Structure formats: C-alpha cells, structure tokens
Amino acid sequence: MTYTFDPLVPRPIDRPTETPLDGPLTPEVAETMDEAKIFAAPHDPADRPAWRDRLVAWRADARRRHGYRGAAYERPAAAWAARCHAVAQVWLWDELLYSFDEHRFTPERFLADARARFGGLDAVVLWHAYPVIGIDDRNQWDFYRDVPGIEALVRAFHDAGLHVFVDYNPWDVGTRRGQDDATELAALVADLGADGVFLDTLKKAEPELVERLEAARPGVVLEGESKLPVERIEDHSSSWAQFFADSPVPGVLRAHWYERRHMQHHVRRWHRDHSEELQSAWLNGVGVMVWEVVFGVWVGWSRRDAATLRRMLTVQRAADDLLLEGAWTPLAELAPEAEAAGVYASRWELDGVALWTVVNRGTSDYAGPVLDDGHGPVTVPARGIGAVLRVSPGTPEPVWLPGLRDAVASLVADEPDRDARFPHRLAVRLRPETHQPDVHRPAPAGSGPEPDAVVVPAGPYVLTVRHRARETGMYQGAPYVDEWKPLPPRLHDARTLQRDGELATAVAVAASEVTDAQFAEFLEATGYAPAERHRFLLHWTSGGPAAGTEHRPVTYVDLDDARAYCAWRGGRLPTEDEWQLAGETGALRRGEPAVWNWTESEHTDGRTRFVMLKGGCDHRAEGSDWYVEGGRRAPDYAVKLLLPGLGLARGATVGFRCAWDLPGDAGQVTA
C-alpha cells in the first residue's frame, strides 16, 4: 500500500498504536508497543479491562527488558519536572517579553498575561537562534551569550517561581565553530543557571551528552522532541508530545504510563483547536505546551482553550500527589448515559480519595450522571473537561481540598468562556516617522539623490516576489494552518507572492550601498550615537574602518542606524518594493562583499517585529535547511527576518542604501 502525504492528516508515525488483546505478550507485540506514541483505546467498553491488563503487563515486561531503575527521577533537583504541567515556548524577542521602545526585557508583562489567560506557567523555554541563525556566522551559543541581561532574565523567571529551559539545535553545523557541542551546552547551562534543555529536532540526547550536562548542573532536565525511545525514559525526565494523534476513544500516553513521573507536554503547533490535546493531557495527568508565536507566526490560543487550560491547571496543581502516586485507571467505568454521549474519564485513587478527570468528546454539552452510582448530574461542556472528586467515609479531607474548593468556586463564578474563534492578529507596517532618530546636524554638501541613482517612476505597480517557504511565513497569517507536520514540498520549497501598490511620486534609489567611509563621515559630522550601542560597528577598530576596507558596504548597523544616516542625507530607506523596482532595472550595484540590504519594511503584529531583506549576500551557512538562506539573490527575492533587540540585529552581512522622494508629494507605497 502506497502512502500519500496529506499535511492535514496525521502521518502513520503520528497515529496511535493498536494494542492486541488476544494471546500472550510476545516479543513482537512488546516491541510494537515499545514504539507507540499513544496506546489506542478499544471502542467497546467490554474490551477495556483486558486492554488495561495488557498495558500493565507491557509496562512490567518493558521495565524488565530495559533494566529500568528510575534513578533520574530520584534526583532532588529534578523533582520539579514531574509537576511541570504548563510550559511556554517563547522567542527572546517576543514583544510580550521584550520592549523595543524601552530596550529591555519585560518578564513581568509576559507572566501577567500568562496568569490572566492560562492560569500561570510552571516553566518557560527561552528560544533564541532559529529562525535568524545563518544570517551571518554567529552560532547558536552566540545567540544566547551575546544577549545583554540574559542572566538577569533567567533570574527574574526563577524569582517568579518558574523553571527555565534553553534550546539546543544539533543541526547547527555550518556557523562559527567553537568547542564541541557538549562542552558549549554544558557551559551555557551552568553559566545561565538553566534548569532544563529542549532538544530541538532530537528525540533524545546521547548518553555522553546526558552525563556532561548532569555534571555541569546536577538535576538538569532533558526534554526530547516527539517520541522518546522507551529505553531512554530512564534518563530523560520529560518529552515534547508534539504531533501525537489520539484514538477516537482516548488512549494512553506510552511514556507517561511507563513512568508516571515522566512529564510530557502536548502541543500541535499549527492547530487552531487545541481541545483534543488538552483532553488527552487531562486524561493522562500530563502537561501542555503553550506556543502562541511559532517562529514569528501568530498561532494564538482561543479564549475557550485558554479557559480549559486554566481549569485543568487549577486541579492538577492541587491534586499533584494523587496524579503522581495514585492508582491510575484509564477509561474508568462510567454511567451508560455518559458513555453514549462520548464522555470518558480516568480515575486516580490514593488513601481514600478518588478523582475522575472527565472529558466530553462530543459537540454538545453533556448534563447527566457521570458515575454509575446514583449521584446527581454533572455538566461537561462540549469539547471540554470536567472533574469529580470523592472522599471515602472516614478518610480525612486532603489538606489541599479547601483551597481547591475556593479556586473552583471562583472558576464557576467566572462563566466558562465558549469562544473558540481564532484570535487573529494582523501585522501592520510601522511608518518610519514613528522611529526616525533625531539628527539635526548639517547634511553634507550635495545632499540628496546621487547622480547615478535609479529613478522609479510614480504610478501603480505589480511585483512578483520570490521567497522560500519557511515556518516564519511572510507578511500575514500562519503558513501551515491546522497542518500536522509540514514536510517538503510544503516546507522550504520555492514560493511566489504578488505585491501591488502605487507610488504617489517618483523615488530615486541609490545605485550602491553606503560604505564604511561614508558612514564614518556621518558619525564625524553628527556625533550620532544609537540608543542601544551593543554590536554597533563591531567590525571597526580604533573608532573607524580598518585600512583598505573603507569602500566596503557598512555593516553592523541596524534599522535605526540606517534611518539616521539616510535622514542626514536628506532621504530615507527604500521600501522593499522600491528596492525591487529599482533592482529589476539592472542598474543597482553590489558592494564587495555582497550584503543583504535593510528596507523600510518594519512590521509588527504586537508580538513579532520583522523586516524584509533584499539582495542576498556572499555569506552562506551550509549543512542545514533551517538556516536563513544566503548567496546573492535576484532583485525579486526576499527574506523575512525576525528582528531581535538589544543590538543583535546588527551583523556582518546586512547593510543598506538610501532612497529619496523626488519633487512632489511625499512618496508612499500602499500594499
């Protein structure tokens, strides 16, 4: 049978594994179960006792075969991972975490938003390099170590009671080389005081890396992406349950069933409906990853799903001991009416206290008996969750129960939000006048358009823009809405988009980039100093360009530096469309070495700043498709670059050229 890739349907590798109920647990059956992401559940309730027995038998057999000891979970410094129910992945320069106006990190704003909408977080993954790495030779370690105040940011999260993961990109092989990855990562974890490492594109770390990290920071938690091999549950306290498809009747997460203290975080990064992964997490007693900005693309959670997570976390945090140490019965027996309505539950029992975590897979609210014991009705909202708690007669009330009652009463008073609509955000173009640096020094003689500037006439235009399909998308919207796992040709293939607009007046675009010598003249004449000096003209020595490099395109300048120079020259940066219109005349020249060009194309959707680069550069990072593409590019090619703050936008491969509005009304592009 030939498999045809459908991006909207889970791949065979993502699907739940059927569990044979007949016959002995043969080596073949056991090995198949070892490879599961989720153990599919039987539809017929009569088959469920045998299914649960098979899961118990497999776990005992697998632990024996793999010599399981569970030593990683006995480390005191790593105990937090078993109770880490909510983790957020956030890019360092997310505008909820970083203020471009104040040039500072704003963890207080990020955490306040998480508390209000999700009920707070237990940990955060500080994502750093991808998708900007490859723009120059900076490696993944540089994108952490060169961030002013990164240590203070980690401390701020620690002070707020959160744990901090850093990200490891094993595919980073084509940038500046330092020491081996294990040495670099271990040193970074120790220096930042990171509590864990997210293993990007890796299901597991090799034993040597595990040992090196543990030596550098005892208790460090490793979280692999996707399906962790069963034998490595031994030394990985967490795993990233990404692209896990459940069975119609909710199944059991294999890794968490194997070791209850192993925490998994459900996530489907491109999905706009998170109800299924929330329900799976609720029934399995595991966590969720909140990931609302996927590498610069807004994929925010609906109010309904955020409210569901808020309710989940309220109970999970209160009843942690029950979820970790209690007897777990997946697909516990329920009232026939509930079963018929698509309501399912797990039961957790410890010392006379029983908790049923309940889900409603149906599209209509269920109001009726959940347990087949004659007790009153329970309401479980459509696509939502519920809970039932029972304390046996004579059993002391758990110490956490009064607080949970108060919290639940507050949640009940706050009517559950049913709004499942996607909370769209539009990226808007930031007009340069809102960011123009104040430069009042006299302009140089002959300021204005250069004699050989390329004149783009006024009037309407239509452009074809070529780009590579990256996870960043381009101007608007998510590139892979509701897709499971984008793969080639959906990912990294060549794409085009149409840009149309109208120039109100003619525009002259400089034929050449601004050089080091010209920028030095600007500094001497104006005394310009950027608000954030980090990495400014990093390549210069003794306050100026090195001898013999004066005529190279100036680099290590950011958008505001380029805007300041252009304003001094009586002009401005060209927009990306003006740059392309000028470039397609064939008259634009490239400096040596060739560098990407900044354009006046800064956008924000309130969470991500980005800009379009034009022209390409001589630098090219080799060895991975995850890098920003390099090489010289035709004028119609564009790269969407997410803007980092604190000077990290300045690099060795991005320069600029000026543009001037010709006599008449101010030039304007509408797009």
GUKEFI-933255 format. One record per residue (C-alpha): residue number from 0; x, z, y. Coordinates in steps of 0.25 Angstrom, whole numbers, m for minus. Layout:
<rs>
R; resi; X; Z; Y
R; NUM; X; Z; Y
...
</rs>
This chain:
<rs>
R; resi; X; Z; Y
R; 0; 0; 0; 0
R; 1; 6; m4; 14
R; 2; 5; 6; 25
R; 3; 1; 0; 39
R; 4; 5; 9; 50
R; 5; m6; 13; 59
R; 6; m2; 22; 71
R; 7; m16; 29; 72
R; 8; m16; 33; 57
R; 9; m7; 43; 50
R; 10; 4; 37; 42
R; 11; 5; 40; 27
R; 12; 16; 50; 30
R; 13; 7; 58; 40
R; 14; m5; 59; 31
R; 15; m8; 72; 23
R; 16; m3; 73; 8
R; 17; m13; 73; m2
R; 18; m12; 85; m12
R; 19; m15; 82; m27
R; 20; m23; 94; m32
R; 21; m23; 90; m47
R; 22; m11; 92; m57
R; 23; 1; 100; m55
R; 24; 10; 101; m43
R; 25; 20; 90; m48
R; 26; 33; 88; m41
R; 27; 27; 75; m36
R; 28; 15; 82; m30
R; 29; 24; 93; m24
R; 30; 33; 83; m17
R; 31; 22; 75; m11
R; 32; 16; 88; m5
R; 33; 30; 91; 0
R; 34; 29; 78; 8
R; 35; 16; 82; 15
R; 36; 13; 84; 29
R; 37; m1; 89; 27
R; 38; m7; 92; 13
R; 39; m20; 84; 13
R; 40; m32; 93; 10
R; 41; m43; 89; 0
R; 42; m57; 85; 5
R; 43; m65; 93; m6
R; 44; m65; 108; m4
R; 45; m65; 109; m19
R; 46; m51; 104; m19
R; 47; m45; 113; m9
R; 48; m42; 125; m18
R; 49; m33; 116; m27
R; 50; m27; 110; m14
R; 51; m23; 123; m9
R; 52; m17; 127; m22
R; 53; m9; 114; m23
R; 54; m3; 118; m9
R; 55; 0; 132; m13
R; 56; 7; 126; m26
R; 57; 15; 116; m18
R; 58; 20; 126; m8
R; 59; 25; 135; m19
R; 60; 32; 123; m26
R; 61; 38; 117; m14
R; 62; 44; 130; m9
R; 63; 50; 132; m23
R; 64; 55; 118; m24
R; 65; 61; 119; m10
R; 66; 67; 133; m11
R; 67; 59; 137; 1
R; 68; 63; 150; 7
R; 69; 57; 150; 21
R; 70; 70; 156; 28
R; 71; 68; 148; 40
R; 72; 54; 156; 43
R; 73; 61; 169; 42
R; 74; 70; 167; 54
R; 75; 64; 177; 65
R; 76; 68; 167; 76
R; 77; 60; 156; 70
R; 78; 47; 164; 66
R; 79; 40; 159; 79
R; 80; 39; 145; 73
R; 81; 28; 149; 63
R; 82; 19; 153; 75
R; 83; 22; 141; 84
R; 84; 8; 135; 84
R; 85; 9; 127; 97
R; 86; 22; 119; 101
R; 87; 22; 109; 112
R; 88; 32; 97; 113
R; 89; 35; 95; 128
R; 90; 45; 86; 135
R; 91; 54; 93; 144
R; 92; 49; 85; 156
R; 93; 34; 86; 153
R; 94; 28; 89; 167
R; 95; 21; 101; 162
R; 96; 35; 107; 158
R; 97; 43; 101; 170
R; 98; 40; 99; 184
R; 99; 46; 86; 190
R; 100; 43; 91; 204
R; 101; 49; 105; 203
R; 102; 61; 100; 193
R; 103; 58; 112; 184
R; 104; 52; 115; 170
R; 105; 38; 121; 171
R; 106; 36; 128; 157
R; 107; 26; 137; 164
R; 108; 17; 126; 167
R; 109; 19; 120; 153
R; 110; 16; 133; 146
R; 111; 4; 136; 155
R; 112; m2; 122; 151
R; 113; 0; 125; 136
R; 114; m6; 139; 137
R; 115; m19; 133; 144
R; 116; m21; 122; 135
R; 117; m15; 125; 122
R; 118; m15; 140; 121
R; 119; 0; 140; 123
R; 120; 12; 136; 115
R; 121; 22; 142; 105
R; 122; 33; 132; 107
R; 123; 38; 120; 115
R; 124; 46; 108; 111
R; 125; 55; 104; 123
R; 126; 56; 89; 121
R; 127; 68; 83; 128
R; 128; 74; 70; 126
R; 129; 65; 60; 120
R; 130; 59; 50; 125
R; 131; 70; 49; 136
R; 132; 82; 51; 128
R; 133; 90; 38; 127
R; 134; 89; 34; 141
R; 135; 103; 38; 142
R; 136; 114; 44; 133
R; 137; 108; 58; 134
R; 138; 106; 65; 121
R; 139; 95; 74; 116
R; 140; 103; 86; 119
R; 141; 106; 82; 133
R; 142; 91; 81; 136
R; 143; 90; 96; 133
R; 144; 103; 101; 138
R; 145; 103; 93; 151
R; 146; 89; 99; 156
R; 147; 91; 109; 167
R; 148; 84; 122; 164
R; 149; 81; 119; 149
R; 150; 85; 132; 145
R; 151; 76; 139; 155
R; 152; 64; 131; 150
R; 153; 67; 135; 136
R; 154; 67; 150; 140
R; 155; 54; 148; 148
R; 156; 47; 144; 135
R; 157; 53; 155; 128
R; 158; 49; 165; 138
R; 159; 35; 159; 137
R; 160; 35; 162; 122
R; 161; 37; 148; 117
R; 162; 48; 143; 108
R; 163; 55; 130; 111
R; 164; 59; 118; 103
R; 165; 69; 108; 106
R; 166; 69; 94; 101
R; 167; 79; 87; 92
R; 168; 80; 72; 92
R; 169; 88; 68; 80
R; 170; 87; 53; 83
R; 171; 95; 55; 96
R; 172; 108; 48; 91
R; 173; 111; 38; 102
R; 174; 113; 46; 114
R; 175; 125; 54; 119
R; 176; 132; 61; 107
R; 177; 135; 76; 108
R; 178; 137; 85; 96
R; 179; 129; 83; 83
R; 180; 114; 85; 84
R; 181; 114; 99; 76
R; 182; 125; 104; 86
R; 183; 118; 99; 98
R; 184; 104; 104; 94
R; 185; 109; 118; 89
R; 186; 116; 120; 102
R; 187; 103; 115; 110
R; 188; 94; 125; 102
R; 189; 104; 136; 105
R; 190; 106; 134; 119
R; 191; 91; 132; 123
R; 192; 86; 143; 114
R; 193; 77; 133; 107
R; 194; 68; 139; 96
R; 195; 66; 126; 88
R; 196; 69; 111; 87
R; 197; 59; 100; 86
R; 198; 65; 89; 76
R; 199; 61; 76; 83
R; 200; 59; 65; 72
R; 201; 64; 75; 61
R; 202; 56; 81; 51
R; 203; 67; 91; 48
R; 204; 81; 96; 52
R; 205; 93; 95; 42
R; 206; 98; 108; 37
R; 207; 111; 107; 45
R; 208; 103; 106; 58
R; 209; 94; 117; 54
R; 210; 106; 126; 51
R; 211; 113; 122; 64
R; 212; 100; 125; 72
R; 213; 98; 139; 66
R; 214; 112; 143; 68
R; 215; 111; 139; 83
R; 216; 97; 146; 85
R; 217; 92; 155; 73
R; 218; 77; 153; 71
R; 219; 77; 139; 77
R; 220; 64; 132; 72
R; 221; 65; 117; 68
R; 222; 52; 108; 69
R; 223; 53; 95; 62
R; 224; 44; 83; 65
R; 225; 33; 79; 56
R; 226; 34; 83; 41
R; 227; 45; 93; 37
R; 228; 50; 92; 23
R; 229; 45; 103; 15
R; 230; 59; 108; 11
R; 231; 63; 109; 26
R; 232; 51; 119; 29
R; 233; 62; 129; 25
R; 234; 70; 127; 38
R; 235; 60; 121; 48
R; 236; 51; 131; 54
R; 237; 42; 120; 60
R; 238; 38; 106; 59
R; 239; 31; 96; 68
R; 240; 18; 91; 61
R; 241; 17; 78; 68
R; 242; 9; 66; 63
R; 243; 2; 75; 52
R; 244; m11; 69; 47
R; 245; m21; 79; 41
R; 246; m31; 76; 29
R; 247; m46; 75; 32
R; 248; m47; 89; 27
R; 249; m36; 97; 34
R; 250; m23; 98; 26
R; 251; m11; 108; 25
R; 252; 2; 106; 32
R; 253; 12; 106; 21
R; 254; 24; 112; 29
R; 255; 15; 124; 34
R; 256; 9; 126; 21
R; 257; 23; 127; 14
R; 258; 28; 137; 24
R; 259; 17; 144; 33
R; 260; 28; 148; 44
R; 261; 32; 133; 45
R; 262; 25; 129; 58
R; 263; 20; 115; 60
R; 264; 15; 109; 73
R; 265; 5; 98; 72
R; 266; 6; 86; 82
R; 267; 1; 72; 83
R; 268; 8; 68; 96
R; 269; m1; 55; 100
R; 270; m14; 61; 96
R; 271; m25; 64; 106
R; 272; m33; 72; 96
R; 273; m26; 84; 90
R; 274; m37; 90; 83
R; 275; m32; 87; 69
R; 276; m18; 92; 70
R; 277; m24; 105; 77
R; 278; m33; 107; 66
R; 279; m22; 105; 55
R; 280; m13; 115; 63
R; 281; m25; 125; 63
R; 282; m28; 124; 49
R; 283; m13; 125; 45
R; 284; m9; 136; 54
R; 285; 1; 128; 61
R; 286; 4; 123; 75
R; 287; 3; 111; 85
R; 288; 12; 104; 94
R; 289; 6; 101; 108
R; 290; 13; 88; 112
R; 291; 6; 82; 125
R; 292; 17; 73; 130
R; 293; 23; 65; 119
R; 294; 36; 60; 125
R; 295; 30; 57; 139
R; 296; 16; 53; 134
R; 297; 4; 62; 137
R; 298; m4; 65; 124
R; 299; m11; 78; 129
R; 300; m20; 86; 121
R; 301; m35; 86; 123
R; 302; m42; 99; 128
R; 303; m49; 100; 115
R; 304; m36; 100; 107
R; 305; m29; 109; 116
R; 306; m40; 119; 115
R; 307; m40; 118; 100
R; 308; m25; 122; 100
R; 309; m27; 133; 110
R; 310; m37; 139; 100
R; 311; m28; 137; 88
R; 312; m16; 144; 94
R; 313; m25; 156; 98
R; 314; m28; 159; 84
R; 315; m15; 154; 78
R; 316; m6; 163; 87
R; 317; m15; 175; 84
R; 318; m16; 173; 69
R; 319; m2; 168; 66
R; 320; 1; 179; 55
R; 321; m12; 174; 48
R; 322; m8; 160; 49
R; 323; 7; 162; 44
R; 324; 5; 173; 34
R; 325; m10; 172; 29
R; 326; m15; 165; 17
R; 327; m18; 151; 21
R; 328; m30; 143; 14
R; 329; m31; 129; 19
R; 330; m45; 123; 19
R; 331; m51; 136; 16
R; 332; m65; 136; 11
R; 333; m76; 135; 22
R; 334; m91; 134; 23
R; 335; m96; 121; 17
R; 336; m102; 118; 31
R; 337; m89; 119; 37
R; 338; m82; 110; 27
R; 339; m93; 100; 28
R; 340; m91; 99; 43
R; 341; m76; 97; 42
R; 342; m71; 111; 45
R; 343; m59; 116; 38
R; 344; m51; 129; 38
R; 345; m38; 136; 34
R; 346; m39; 151; 30
R; 347; m28; 161; 34
R; 348; m29; 175; 28
R; 349; m20; 187; 29
R; 350; m22; 202; 27
R; 351; m38; 201; 28
R; 352; m38; 191; 40
R; 353; m42; 177; 38
R; 354; m42; 165; 48
R; 355; m49; 152; 45
R; 356; m43; 141; 54
R; 357; m54; 131; 55
R; 358; m55; 116; 59
R; 359; m66; 106; 61
R; 360; m62; 92; 58
R; 361; m76; 87; 62
R; 362; m80; 81; 75
R; 363; m92; 90; 77
R; 364; m91; 105; 79
R; 365; m94; 114; 67
R; 366; m102; 127; 69
R; 367; m105; 133; 56
R; 368; m99; 142; 45
R; 369; m84; 140; 42
R; 370; m82; 150; 31
R; 371; m92; 151; 19
R; 372; m95; 166; 21
R; 373; m108; 166; 29
R; 374; m101; 169; 42
R; 375; m106; 163; 55
R; 376; m103; 149; 60
R; 377; m90; 145; 66
R; 378; m89; 133; 76
R; 379; m77; 124; 75
R; 380; m77; 113; 85
R; 381; m75; 98; 81
R; 382; m61; 95; 78
R; 383; m58; 109; 82
R; 384; m54; 122; 75
R; 385; m59; 136; 73
R; 386; m56; 149; 66
R; 387; m62; 160; 58
R; 388; m55; 174; 57
R; 389; m59; 185; 47
R; 390; m54; 199; 45
R; 391; m57; 205; 32
R; 392; m65; 218; 32
R; 393; m55; 230; 32
R; 394; m44; 221; 38
R; 395; m38; 226; 51
R; 396; m40; 216; 62
R; 397; m28; 208; 65
R; 398; m20; 212; 78
R; 399; m21; 198; 83
R; 400; m36; 197; 82
R; 401; m41; 203; 95
R; 402; m32; 194; 103
R; 403; m37; 182; 95
R; 404; m51; 186; 97
R; 405; m49; 187; 112
R; 406; m42; 174; 112
R; 407; m52; 167; 104
R; 408; m63; 172; 113
R; 409; m56; 166; 125
R; 410; m55; 153; 118
R; 411; m70; 153; 114
R; 412; m74; 157; 128
R; 413; m66; 144; 132
R; 414; m75; 134; 126
R; 415; m66; 125; 117
R; 416; m62; 112; 124
R; 417; m68; 100; 117
R; 418; m62; 89; 126
R; 419; m54; 81; 116
R; 420; m51; 70; 126
R; 421; m37; 66; 128
R; 422; m31; 71; 142
R; 423; m26; 58; 147
R; 424; m14; 58; 157
R; 425; m10; 46; 166
R; 426; 4; 44; 170
R; 427; 4; 41; 185
R; 428; 15; 35; 193
R; 429; 22; 44; 203
R; 430; 23; 37; 216
R; 431; 38; 38; 222
R; 432; 33; 44; 235
R; 433; 30; 57; 228
R; 434; 44; 59; 223
R; 435; 53; 52; 233
R; 436; 65; 60; 237
R; 437; 67; 63; 252
R; 438; 78; 55; 256
R; 439; 79; 53; 271
R; 440; 94; 49; 273
R; 441; 96; 35; 279
R; 442; 95; 23; 270
R; 443; 107; 14; 268
R; 444; 109; 2; 277
R; 445; 102; m10; 271
R; 446; 92; m1; 264
R; 447; 80; m8; 258
R; 448; 79; m19; 247
R; 449; 93; m25; 243
R; 450; 95; m39; 246
R; 451; 94; m43; 231
R; 452; 82; m34; 228
R; 453; 72; m41; 219
R; 454; 59; m43; 226
R; 455; 46; m40; 218
R; 456; 34; m47; 226
R; 457; 21; m40; 229
R; 458; 9; m42; 221
R; 459; 3; m40; 207
R; 460; 12; m40; 195
R; 461; 10; m38; 180
R; 462; 22; m34; 171
R; 463; 25; m33; 156
R; 464; 33; m20; 153
R; 465; 40; m19; 140
R; 466; 43; m5; 134
R; 467; 46; 2; 121
R; 468; 34; 9; 115
R; 469; 39; 24; 115
R; 470; 32; 37; 114
R; 471; 33; 38; 129
R; 472; 23; 27; 131
R; 473; 23; 20; 144
R; 474; 14; 22; 156
R; 475; 1; 28; 151
R; 476; m4; 34; 138
R; 477; 1; 38; 125
R; 478; 7; 27; 117
R; 479; 2; 31; 103
R; 480; m11; 38; 105
R; 481; m16; 44; 92
R; 482; m5; 38; 84
R; 483; 1; 46; 73
R; 484; 16; 42; 73
R; 485; 19; 29; 81
R; 486; 29; 21; 74
R; 487; 35; 7; 76
R; 488; 30; m3; 80
R; 489; 21; 7; 88
R; 490; 33; 15; 93
R; 491; 45; 9; 100
R; 492; 40; m5; 100
R; 493; 41; m15; 112
R; 494; 29; m14; 121
R; 495; 24; m20; 134
R; 496; 14; m15; 144
R; 497; 9; m22; 157
R; 498; 11; m17; 171
R; 499; 3; m23; 182
R; 500; 3; m19; 197
R; 501; 5; m25; 211
R; 502; 16; m23; 221
R; 503; 10; m21; 235
R; 504; 23; m26; 241
R; 505; 36; m33; 237
R; 506; 46; m24; 231
R; 507; 61; m26; 231
R; 508; 69; m20; 218
R; 509; 84; m18; 219
R; 510; 91; m28; 210
R; 511; 101; m18; 206
R; 512; 101; m3; 203
R; 513; 106; 7; 212
R; 514; 121; 10; 209
R; 515; 129; 23; 209
R; 516; 136; 19; 222
R; 517; 122; 16; 229
R; 518; 117; 30; 225
R; 519; 129; 37; 230
R; 520; 127; 31; 243
R; 521; 113; 36; 243
R; 522; 118; 50; 240
R; 523; 128; 50; 251
R; 524; 118; 45; 261
R; 525; 107; 54; 258
R; 526; 112; 66; 251
R; 527; 101; 65; 241
R; 528; 100; 76; 230
R; 529; 90; 76; 219
R; 530; 80; 87; 217
R; 531; 86; 89; 203
R; 532; 101; 85; 202
R; 533; 103; 86; 187
R; 534; 109; 74; 182
R; 535; 109; 67; 196
R; 536; 120; 56; 196
R; 537; 126; 63; 184
R; 538; 136; 52; 181
R; 539; 143; 53; 195
R; 540; 156; 60; 197
R; 541; 160; 68; 210
R; 542; 147; 64; 217
R; 543; 148; 49; 215
R; 544; 149; 38; 205
R; 545; 162; 36; 197
R; 546; 171; 25; 202
R; 547; 167; 12; 196
R; 548; 152; 16; 193
R; 549; 147; 15; 208
R; 550; 139; 2; 205
R; 551; 132; 7; 192
R; 552; 118; 10; 193
R; 553; 116; 24; 197
R; 554; 110; 33; 186
R; 555; 108; 48; 184
R; 556; 97; 47; 195
R; 557; 82; 50; 193
R; 558; 70; 44; 199
R; 559; 70; 53; 212
R; 560; 85; 50; 214
R; 561; 82; 35; 213
R; 562; 70; 36; 222
R; 563; 78; 43; 232
R; 564; 89; 32; 232
R; 565; 78; 21; 233
R; 566; 71; 28; 245
R; 567; 85; 29; 252
R; 568; 86; 14; 250
R; 569; 72; 12; 256
R; 570; 66; 9; 243
R; 571; 61; 15; 230
R; 572; 62; 13; 215
R; 573; 55; 1; 210
R; 574; 43; 4; 201
R; 575; 45; m1; 186
R; 576; 36; m13; 189
R; 577; 44; m17; 201
R; 578; 57; m15; 193
R; 579; 52; m24; 182
R; 580; 46; m35; 192
R; 581; 60; m35; 199
R; 582; 67; m35; 186
R; 583; 59; m47; 180
R; 584; 65; m56; 191
R; 585; 78; m55; 184
R; 586; 85; m50; 197
R; 587; 87; m36; 194
R; 588; 101; m32; 191
R; 589; 106; m21; 181
R; 590; 118; m12; 184
R; 591; 129; m8; 175
R; 592; 126; m1; 166
R; 593; 111; m5; 166
R; 594; 102; 7; 168
R; 595; 87; 9; 168
R; 596; 80; 10; 181
R; 597; 71; 20; 187
R; 598; 58; 15; 192
R; 599; 47; 21; 201
R; 600; 38; 23; 189
R; 601; 37; 38; 188
R; 602; 25; 43; 181
R; 603; 18; 56; 177
R; 604; 6; 60; 169
R; 605; 8; 74; 172
R; 606; 17; 77; 160
R; 607; 27; 66; 159
R; 608; 35; 59; 170
R; 609; 40; 45; 167
R; 610; 46; 33; 173
R; 611; 49; 18; 169
R; 612; 63; 13; 168
R; 613; 67; m1; 169
R; 614; 79; m10; 166
R; 615; 85; m3; 154
R; 616; 99; 2; 153
R; 617; 112; m1; 145
R; 618; 111; 13; 138
R; 619; 104; 13; 125
R; 620; 103; 24; 115
R; 621; 104; 20; 101
R; 622; 99; 26; 88
R; 623; 84; 29; 90
R; 624; 71; 23; 95
R; 625; 68; 36; 102
R; 626; 78; 33; 113
R; 627; 74; 27; 127
R; 628; 77; 13; 125
R; 629; 90; 7; 132
R; 630; 96; m6; 135
R; 631; 94; m16; 146
R; 632; 79; m20; 147
R; 633; 72; m31; 154
R; 634; 64; m28; 166
R; 635; 51; m27; 159
R; 636; 56; m16; 150
R; 637; 52; m1; 154
R; 638; 55; 13; 148
R; 639; 46; 25; 151
R; 640; 56; 36; 154
R; 641; 50; 50; 154
R; 642; 56; 58; 166
R; 643; 64; 70; 163
R; 644; 66; 80; 174
R; 645; 78; 89; 180
R; 646; 87; 77; 181
R; 647; 86; 72; 167
R; 648; 80; 59; 171
R; 649; 94; 55; 177
R; 650; 102; 48; 167
R; 651; 113; 37; 165
R; 652; 104; 25; 162
R; 653; 94; 25; 173
R; 654; 96; 20; 187
R; 655; 87; 13; 198
R; 656; 85; 2; 208
R; 657; 77; 2; 221
R; 658; 65; m5; 226
R; 659; 60; m8; 240
R; 660; 46; m11; 245
R; 661; 47; m24; 253
R; 662; 40; m25; 267
R; 663; 25; m22; 266
R; 664; 17; m11; 260
R; 665; 24; m1; 250
R; 666; 25; m7; 236
R; 667; 16; m2; 225
R; 668; 14; m5; 211
R; 669; 1; m2; 204
R; 670; 1; m1; 189
</rs>
